[in-house]
């Protein structure tokens, strides 16, 4: 009886260690994926967000609002 209990506890501990390792791997993959997504969407100079901001800057910035065309006299 004692031997069965001992093997059960050993297997139960092994299963929990495997779950902890799977959780660590999935968290590390998730963090890597989020970093790649952040670089693609936000921090890269050619990212989607920066492209949109450049468009809105040209639309609403007072520097780009009026264009002057000199007329010849």
C-alpha positions in Angstrom: 0.0 0.0 0.0 2.8 2.4 0.9 4.5 1.7 -2.5 1.4 2.5 -4.4 1.0 5.8 -2.6 4.6 6.7 -3.2 4.4 6.1 -7.0 1.1 8.0 -7.1 2.7 11.0 -5.5 5.7 10.8 -7.8 3.5 10.7 -10.9 1.4 13.6 -9.6 4.4 15.7 -9.1 5.7 14.9 -12.5 2.5 16.0 -14.1 2.5 19.3 -12.3 6.1 19.9 -13.4 5.1 19.2 -17.0 2.2 21.6 -16.7 4.5 24.3 -15.3 6.9 23.8 -18.1 4.2 24.0 -20.7 2.9 27.2 -19.1 6.4 28.7 -19.2 6.8 27.8 -22.8 3.4 29.2 -23.8 4.1 32.4 -21.9 7.4 32.9 -23.5 5.9 32.3 -27.0 3.1 34.7 -26.2 5.6 37.4 -25.1 7.7 36.9 -28.3 4.5 37.2 -30.4 3.4 40.3 -28.7 6.8 41.9 -29.2 6.7 41.1 -32.9 3.2 42.5 -33.2 4.1 45.7 -31.3 7.1 46.2 -33.6 4.8 45.7 -36.7 2.0 48.0 -35.4 3.7 50.7 -33.3 7.4 51.0 -32.8 8.7 50.5 -36.3 9.2 53.7 -38.3 7.2 52.1 -41.2 4.6 50.7 -38.9 0.9 50.9 -39.5 0.4 53.4 -36.7 3.2 55.7 -37.9 1.8 55.6 -41.4 -1.6 56.7 -40.2 -0.1 59.5 -38.0 1.9 60.8 -41.0 -1.4 61.1 -43.0 -3.2 62.9 -40.1 -0.3 65.2 -39.5 -0.4 66.3 -43.1 -4.2 66.8 -42.8 -4.4 68.8 -39.6 -1.0 70.3 -39.0 -1.1 74.1 -39.6 2.3 74.0 -41.3 0.8 71.9 -44.0 -2.7 73.5 -44.0 -2.2 76.3 -46.5 -0.1 76.2 -49.6 1.0 79.5 -51.2 1.3 79.8 -54.9 3.1 83.0 -55.9 1.5 84.7 -58.9 3.9 86.2 -61.5 3.4 90.0 -62.0 
